[in-house]
Amino acid sequence: MPANRLQIAVAEFIGTFTLTFIGVLSLTAIPIVGGTGPESVVAVAFAHGLTLVVMIAALGAVSGGHFNPAVTFGFLVTGRMNPLTAVLYWISQLAGATAASGLLMGMAGVNSVMRGAPGLAENVGVGMGLVLEAICTFFLVLVVFGTAVDERAPKSVYPIAIGLTVTMGILAIGPITGGALNPARAFGPAMVIGEFTQHWIYWVGPLTGGALGAAVQHFLLMRRAPSAEVAEHGGPASSEKRR
């Protein structure tokens, strides 16, 4: 039985809350306990990637496990999702990211959340940051469609593939742009600290890359239409018989 709107909203809220909560903590844990020095980019990358693996596995059957407005945008621009449903996803994702950031600010202070917000490195230009966020989000949404939507892909592989794609992206561009690949992950911290300088980069880049990744898969690479449930939100339906 397909999930109802409330179930979808709750799943997207929880998944994006978890991604933001763990993601910000992975960047601020050492200063919170009084240590010095930056967090390892490997630890940060795997914190985000592993969070997605477990949350998509747990909640993907409910909402498809988007937890990212750029992924949802890919479904919207390819006609797989109607605008009202996309808005429900976006509101739930942004609310989850904001709630996680607000909770962390209440516990650890504004500086911790500020440290966990993505931002361009000092010597990185806006153009480079925009292109890098777009390219890595292109990879992410391409993998989402190729593993969670394409019925030829094994059912069990998509949470791991998506999580590892985010890990790969943060390892590559984390020190350069913060490696958001996700407008909600950038929005939550920005909202609670009230800092939106260059924030548009983390919307324009990922949304552009996500739309292109979805279009390449949908119009060029995918051969067979998935079930109606999968076509709408991604993630194999419980009734599908995949390997």
Secondary structure, DSSP 8 states (H G I E B T S, - for coil): ----HHHHHHHHHHHHHHHHHHHHHHHHHHHHTT--S---HHHHHHHHHHHHHHHHHHHHHHH----SHHHHHHHHHTTSS-HHHHHHHHHHHHHHHHHHHHHHHHHH-HHHHHHHS----TT--HHHHHHHHHHHHHHHHHHHIIIII-TTS-TTTHHHHHHHHHHHHHHHHHHHH-----HHHHHHHHHHHT--TTTTHHHHHHHHHHHHHHHIIIIII--S---HHHHHH-S--TT----
